[in-house]
Amino acid sequence: MAIEVSNVTKLYGEQRALNQVSFKINTGEIVGFLGPNGAGKSTMMKIITGVIPASQGEVFVEGLNVMNQSMAVKKIIGYLPENNPLYLEMYVKEYLEYVGQTYKTKNLKSKVQEMVEKTGLTHEQHKIIGALSKGYRQRVGLAQALIHDPKVLILDEPTSGLDPNQIIEIRNLISELGKEKTILLSTHIMQEVEAICDRIIILKQGTLVADNSTREIQENWEAEKQVILIEFAEKINREEILAIPGVLTVVDADTRYWMVEAASEKDIRYDLFQFAVKQNIPILSMQKKEKSLEEVFQELTKN
């Protein structure tokens, strides 16, 4: 087990930032850590990395207790915090060498060059960090998180400030790293989660509200009803569609194109097809609408 969080609570005075949060992450998983602003994601990541202590509960990383063995844990974790604090007056390679020295990284010169190339900093490696764009500073932060070849990566908004091309490059890098490392990834970009995460954990107001594979969360959330988009070749009366058993609501776009919402007991598409046959009206298109991860996230976390 790479990460094990057991009944973690974090209090700031009377404010409860985390409330009895528990989850486990297996070795080699890439897990998306989601939640609206203020849900407790960054607080949980800081507790896992040993930056701040939990008020209650325990956290283990690779079997090590974060509270009692914090130095040992820091050696096997790579952490990119949300605000990405850097020494802006240092040169890129100078900074990476400095970070590598704190970890006593072997073959440091070659390791720094490897990180520079891996994170796309080749053309920026001789610049002062303060002169870099936000996107390149983010790459420097990712490089420092990787410099000591950690077993576990904790990434808080790793693509923040990157342009679309850079986002794709970093996504691909994270996917590649996921083949040999365990990754906990916080992000607000749902496409990012769908593209690279095996599983997602969602927090709301410090409480865990979902923990499953992306596909299963979407399927479970769709279980109560189904939505069918259907287009007929001719005009149809709304009341006729509503009369089909199982249909709950019908919304029309132009009297030929309809959005049909039905109970989930059986696939309503068969009955819609039979209806069209009886009316002798061709169906031009029919599609079952799947709820996007973004829609599921909104429904799980809205007030």
N, C-alpha and C positions, 0 to 999 in steps of 0.2 A: 504494500500500500504506500503510494508516494505521499499523499496528504490525507490526514485524518483530523477532522474538526469535530469536537464533541461538546455539545451544550455550551457554546461560547456566548457570553453576554458581555457587553461593554457599556459602562456607565460613564457619562461626563456630568458629574453632579447629579441632578435629578433626571437628566436626559438619558434615555435608553437608546443608544445607537445601534446595538445588536441585542437580540432577544432569543436566547436558547437556540442558536444556530448549530446544526450538525450536518455534515456531509463527508463523503470519502471520495478520493480521486485515485484511480488506479495508475500504476506506472505506465507511461506511454500515451496517456489520454491528453487530448486538447479540449479543455473545458471552457466554454463561454460563461463569464460571470456578469450577469445583467441586473439592471434595476434602474429606476429613475434617480435623478440627482438627490442625494441625501438618504438613499436607501441603506447605506452602510457598506458598500462594496470596498471603497478605499480603506475604511477602518478595518475590515476583515483581512485585506491584503497586508496591511501594516502589522496586524497581529500574527499572521502566518510567517511573515519574514522576521519577526522579533523586534520590529521597530518600536511598537508599543505593547504593553501587556494586556491580556484580557482581564476583565473584572471577575469573571467566573468561567469555568470550563477549561478544556485542555486542547492543545494542538500538537500533532506529531507530524514531522516531515521525515520521510524515509526511516521511520521508527524512532527518531530522536524527538525528545520533548522540547518544544520551542522555549518554554519558560526556564527549564533547568539546564538545557544544553544549547543555549542561544548561539555561542561562538561556533560550535560544530555545525549547527543548522545554517548559519550564514555562509559557510564554506561550500555548501552544496546547493545554494539558492542563488539564482540571478534575478535581480529586481529592477524593473523600470517603473519608478513612481509616476503618478499622474503629472506632477509639475516638473519633473525631469531636472532636478538641480544639478548644475554643471559649474565648473570653474571657468568662467567666460574669458579670463585673461590668459588661459593656457592654450597651447596649440593642440590640435586634435590628437596627434600621435603622442605628444608629451602627456596629455591627460590619460590616454589609454595605458601608457606605460606606468604612470603613477598608480592607477587603479590596479593594474596587474601586479605591481610590487606589493600592494597591501594584501593581496591574496597569495603572494609568494609563487606566482605563476612561473612554471618552468619554460625555458626557451621563449622568453618574453618577447624579444624582437620579432621573431617569426610569428608568434601568436598575435601580436598587435597588427602585423601586416595582413594576416589571415582575416581578422575581424574587420579591418578597413575594407578589404575586397568583398567580404561577405555581405556587409551592410551598405555597399555602394558609396563609400567615402573616398575612393581612390583620388578623385580630382580635388577633394577638399582637405586631404590629410595634412597639408603643410600650412593650413590657415588657422588663425586664432578662432576659438569657438564662438566668441562674441560677435564675430563677423559673419557667422553662418546664418542662413535662413532658419525659421522654426522647424521646417521639415528636416533639414540636415542636422540640426541639434538633436532632433528625435532619433535620428540614426546613430549619433554619437552615444546617446543614452542606451540604445539597444546594444551597441557594441560593447559598452562597459558592463552590461548585464551578462554578456556572453564570454568575457575575456578569460574567466577562470574555468570554463567548460563545466557549468553547473548541471546537476541532474534535473533540477526543477527550475522552471522559469515562471516568474510572476510578472505579468505585463499589464500595467494600468494605462489604458488608452494608447497603445503603441503606435497607432497611425494618426494620432492627433496632429494637425497642421500639415499633413502631406497632401500633395496633389494626386489626382486619380491614378496617374501612372506610377507614382511612388507607392501609393496604397497597394496596388497590385503586386509590386515588387516585394514589399514587406510581408504581404499575405503569403506569397509564395515561399519566402524565407521562413516564416513561422510554420507553414505546412511541412517544409523540409526538416526543420528542427524538431518537429513533433514526431518524426520517425525514431528519434533517439532520446528525446527528453519529454518530461511531463510538463504541460503548459496550462497555467490558469490565466485566462485572458479577459480583461474587462474592456467593454466597448459599448458604444451606443449605436454602432452601425450594424443593423440586422443582416445585411448582405454578407458582411464579414463573418458573422457567426455561422450562417448557413454554408458559407464557402469552406471554412476550415475547422469548425468545431465538431467533435464527436458527440458532445453532450452540452446541455446548458443548465445553469443554476440561476434562479431568479430570486432576488430579494425585494421586499417591499416594506418600507418603514422598519428596517432592521430584522424582519422575519422572513424565513425561507418560504416561498410560495410555490416553487416548482423546481424539480430536479429529475431530469430524464433526458433521453436522446431528443434531438430537435424534431425528428419525424414523429416520435410518439407523443410529444407534447402537442404538436399541431393536430394529430389525429384524435387524441383524447379530448381536445378542446372543441373539435368539430362534431363530437359524438351526439350532441343533443339535437342537431338539425343538419339538413343538407341544403345547399343552394345550387340551383340549376339555371344556367343561362341558355335560353332557347330562342331560336328565330324561325318563325313560320314563313311560308311563301305568300300567305294571304293574311288579311286582318282577322283577328280573333277577339271575341268578347271576353273580358276579364272574368265575368261570372262563370263562364264555361270552364275555365281553368280552375277556378276556386272550387268548383263542384267535384273535382277529382279527389277521391278519398286520400287523405294524408297531406294534402296541400294546406299550408298555413296562411301564407300571404303571397300576393302576386303584385309585382311592380312592372309597369309597362314603360318602354322607352318611346315607341312609335306605333303601337297597336300590333306590330308584327314581332318585335323583339321584347322578350320578357325575362324578368328575373323571378324565378319560382322558389319559394322557401317551403320546405316540407319536413315532416317528422323523419327521424332517422331509422325507423323500424325496418323499412325496406327501401331499396333503390327506386326512387320515384320516376327515373328515366323510362322504365318499362311502361308505366301507366301513361306517361306523356306521349310515348310513341304510339301506344294503342289508341289514345285519344285522337292523334293526328290521322291515323289510319281510318277511324270511324268517320271523321270529318272530311276525309279525302283531301287533306291539305298537306303538301310536302313540308318536311322539316329541312331547313337550309343549314342549320347548325345547332348542336346541343353540347353543352360542356358543363361538367361539374366543377363549381368554383371552390378551390381550396383556400382556406384561411391562411393568410401570410403570417410569418413569424412576428412581423411588426404588429399585426392586428391582435394576435394572441398576447403579445407583450402588453399592449395597451389595455386589454381586458383584464389581465392578471394584476396589473399595477395601478389601475385608475382608482380614484377615491369613490 
